Amino acid sequence: MKITASQVNDLRKKTGAGMMDCKKALVEAEGDEQAAIDILRKKGQKVAAKRGDNETKEGLVIAKVSNTGKDGVILSLSCETDFVAKNDDFYALVDSLVDVAAESGADNVDAFMNEKYDSSLTVAEKITEQIGVIGEKLEISNLDKVHSEAVVAYNHPGNQIASLVALSKEGDAAMDAGKQVAMQVAAMAPLALDKEGIDQETIDREIEVGKELAIQEGKPADMAEKIAMGRLNKFFKENTLLSQAFIKDNKKSVEQFLKETEDGLTVVDFKRVALK
């Protein structure tokens, strides 16, 4: 049967597949659009099976804040090549997934994959469909959310790093400060909000390394413990957000900067995702 250009174009808009792939699917489906969509999805499953062991070292990460300003979501979609990651259609796909994630109740990748992407596909099915369209392995590598009185998102140019900062207060001054702190999170990659957020295993490792270094430097064993604790405090200062030196004024900590901006203003949570 004759397949019209209009039919091909409609299918392309719905699936993102190439014109020839859409035409072939419609011909095979004898003009039935839904059957053609299923054919393209099956193609995606075949590609996914073939490329299942491939590494996904490229991709994009996008952070967004809800219209209320109180919820933030950060999501990354990984692919195999830089060529795909820089494609406008790939950016549009990631952007749409972030919007779906923001509306869903899922707060982790596994749960999100079962959510509805649209009226006909789940997120997992959409990813499989797009694997067929793009011809590369795709996977959602991160999904995180935060909620607070005010949330700020920062997307570093190139969309390889993004961050979310949840603040204790809202308002213009708080939001402006939050943007600066979100940039700090992206640049300085803190491990936790404060020292209470550092796990005991990491603390024990830092103490052990500190002791060993002190002994190698010729310090007596009884002094090594004190020196190690001093180095641990330096580790906390460098790796916890509120204690870090503020990048725009290293004479004050992030915590001090926020307090000077507005009394009682602080960060209650943050997320950072970097693809490289």
C-alpha positions in Angstrom: 0.0 0.0 0.0 1.0 3.6 -0.5 2.5 5.3 2.5 2.1 9.1 2.4 4.7 11.7 3.5 2.3 12.9 6.1 2.1 9.5 7.7 5.9 9.2 7.8 6.2 12.7 9.3 3.7 12.0 12.0 5.5 8.8 13.0 8.8 10.6 13.0 7.4 13.3 15.3 6.1 10.6 17.7 9.2 8.4 17.8 12.2 10.5 16.7 13.2 7.8 14.2 14.7 8.6 10.8 12.5 9.1 7.8 13.5 5.9 6.1 13.1 3.8 9.3 9.6 5.3 9.7 8.6 4.6 6.1 9.9 1.0 6.3 8.0 0.4 9.6 4.8 1.8 8.1 5.2 -0.3 5.0 5.7 -3.4 7.2 2.7 -2.4 9.3 0.6 -1.8 6.3 0.0 1.8 7.3 -1.0 1.0 11.0 0.8 3.7 13.0 0.7 1.8 16.3 1.9 -1.3 14.7 4.7 0.7 13.2 5.6 2.1 16.6 5.8 -1.5 17.9 8.1 -2.5 15.0 10.5 0.4 15.9 10.4 -0.6 19.5 11.3 -4.2 18.6 14.2 -2.8 16.6 15.3 -1.0 19.7 15.2 -4.2 21.7 17.4 -5.9 19.1 19.9 -3.1 19.1 19.9 -3.1 22.9 20.6 -6.8 23.1 23.5 -6.4 20.7 25.1 -3.5 22.5 24.3 -4.5 26.1 27.9 -4.9 27.0 29.1 -1.6 25.5 30.3 1.2 27.8 28.3 4.4 28.1 30.9 7.0 28.9 29.2 10.0 27.2 25.9 11.7 27.8 24.2 14.7 29.4 23.0 15.7 32.8 20.3 18.2 33.4 19.0 19.7 36.7 15.6 21.5 37.0 13.4 23.1 39.6 9.6 22.9 39.8 7.3 25.8 39.2 6.8 26.1 43.0 10.6 26.4 43.5 10.5 23.9 46.3 11.4 20.7 44.4 14.4 19.9 42.3 15.3 16.9 40.1 18.7 16.0 38.5 18.9 13.3 35.8 21.7 12.0 33.6 21.3 9.9 30.4 24.4 8.1 29.2 25.3 7.0 25.7 28.3 5.6 23.9 29.6 8.5 21.9 30.2 12.2 22.1 28.6 12.5 18.7 25.3 11.4 20.0 25.6 13.4 23.3 26.0 16.6 21.3 23.0 16.0 19.1 20.0 18.4 19.7 17.5 15.5 19.6 19.4 13.7 22.4 19.3 16.9 24.5 15.6 17.1 23.9 15.2 13.5 25.0 17.1 14.1 28.3 15.1 17.3 28.9 11.8 15.5 28.4 12.9 12.7 30.8 13.7 15.3 33.4 10.2 16.8 33.0 8.6 13.3 33.4 10.8 12.6 36.5 9.7 15.9 38.1 6.1 15.0 37.7 6.5 11.4 38.9 6.8 10.1 42.5 9.9 8.1 41.6 13.1 9.1 43.4 15.5 6.5 42.0 16.3 5.0 38.6 14.7 1.6 39.1 11.4 3.1 40.1 11.5 5.7 37.4 11.9 3.1 34.6 8.4 1.8 35.4 6.8 5.3 35.3 4.7 6.4 32.3 6.7 8.4 29.8 3.5 9.2 27.9 0.1 7.6 27.3 1.5 4.6 25.4 5.1 4.1 26.7 6.8 3.6 30.0 10.2 5.3 30.6 11.9 1.9 30.0 10.1 1.4 26.8 10.9 4.9 25.6 14.6 4.3 26.3 14.4 1.0 24.3 12.7 2.8 21.5 15.4 5.5 21.3 18.1 2.8 21.4 16.6 1.7 18.1 16.4 5.2 16.8 19.9 6.3 17.8 21.7 2.9 17.4 23.6 3.1 20.7 23.2 1.8 24.2 21.4 4.3 26.4 20.9 4.2 30.2 19.7 6.5 32.9 22.7 6.6 35.1 21.5 9.0 37.8 18.2 10.3 39.2 18.1 12.4 42.4 15.6 14.8 44.0 15.6 17.4 46.7 12.7 19.3 48.5 12.9 22.3 50.7 11.7 25.9 51.1 13.7 26.9 48.1 15.7 24.9 45.5 18.3 26.2 43.1 19.6 24.3 40.0 22.8 24.9 38.2 23.8 23.3 34.8 27.4 23.8 33.9 27.9 24.7 30.2 28.1 21.5 28.2 25.8 19.7 30.5 28.4 17.3 31.9 28.0 18.6 35.5 24.9 19.8 37.2 23.9 20.5 40.8 20.9 21.1 43.1 21.0 23.1 46.3 18.1 23.0 48.8 17.9 26.1 51.0 16.3 26.7 54.4 14.7 30.0 53.3 13.2 31.5 50.1 13.5 35.0 48.7 15.6 36.9 46.2 18.6 37.2 48.4 18.5 33.6 49.4 18.1 32.5 45.8 21.0 34.6 44.6 23.2 33.1 47.3 21.9 29.7 46.4 23.0 30.1 42.8 26.5 30.9 43.9 26.6 27.9 46.3 25.2 25.6 43.5 28.1 26.7 41.3 30.5 25.9 44.2 29.0 22.5 44.5 29.6 21.9 40.8 33.2 23.2 41.0 34.4 21.8 44.3 32.5 18.5 44.5 31.9 18.3 48.3 31.4 14.8 49.7 28.8 15.9 52.3 26.9 18.8 53.7 28.9 18.8 57.0 31.2 16.3 58.9 28.2 14.4 60.2 27.5 13.4 56.7 30.9 11.7 56.2 30.6 7.9 56.7 32.7 6.2 59.4 34.6 4.1 56.9 35.9 7.2 55.2 36.8 8.8 58.6 38.7 5.7 59.7 40.6 5.6 56.4 41.6 9.2 56.6 42.9 8.8 60.2 44.9 5.7 59.2 46.4 7.4 56.2 47.2 10.5 58.4 48.9 8.3 61.0 51.0 6.5 58.4 52.1 9.8 56.8 53.1 11.2 60.1 55.2 8.1 60.9 56.8 8.2 57.5 57.7 11.8 58.2 59.6 10.7 61.3 57.0 11.8 63.9 56.8 9.8 67.1 54.0 7.3 67.4 52.4 9.2 70.3 52.2 12.3 68.1 51.0 10.5 65.0 47.5 10.3 66.4 47.2 14.0 67.1 48.7 14.9 63.7 46.2 12.5 62.0 43.3 14.2 63.8 44.5 17.6 62.6 44.6 16.3 59.0 41.1 14.8 59.5 39.8 18.3 60.4 41.5 19.7 57.3 39.8 16.9 55.3 36.4 18.0 56.7 37.1 21.6 55.9 38.0 20.8 52.3 35.3 18.2 51.6 32.1 19.3 53.4 30.1 22.0 51.7 29.3 24.3 54.7 32.9 24.2 55.9 34.5 24.7 52.5 36.1 28.1 51.7 33.7 30.1 49.6 35.1 30.2 46.1 34.3 33.9 45.7 35.9 34.9 49.0 38.1 32.3 50.5 38.4 34.2 53.8 35.0 32.9 54.8 33.3 29.5 54.7 30.2 28.8 52.7 28.3 28.6 56.0 29.5 32.1 57.0 28.7 33.5 53.5 25.1 32.2 53.9 24.7 33.6 57.4 26.0 37.0 56.3 23.5 37.0 53.4 20.5 36.4 55.7 20.3 35.3 59.3 19.3 31.6 59.5 20.0 30.9 55.8 21.8 27.6 55.2 21.9 24.6 52.8 19.8 21.7 54.0 20.7 19.3 51.1 22.5 19.2 47.8 23.0 16.9 44.9 25.8 16.8 42.3 26.1 14.7 39.2 29.2 14.7 36.9 29.5 12.4 33.9 33.3 12.7 33.8 
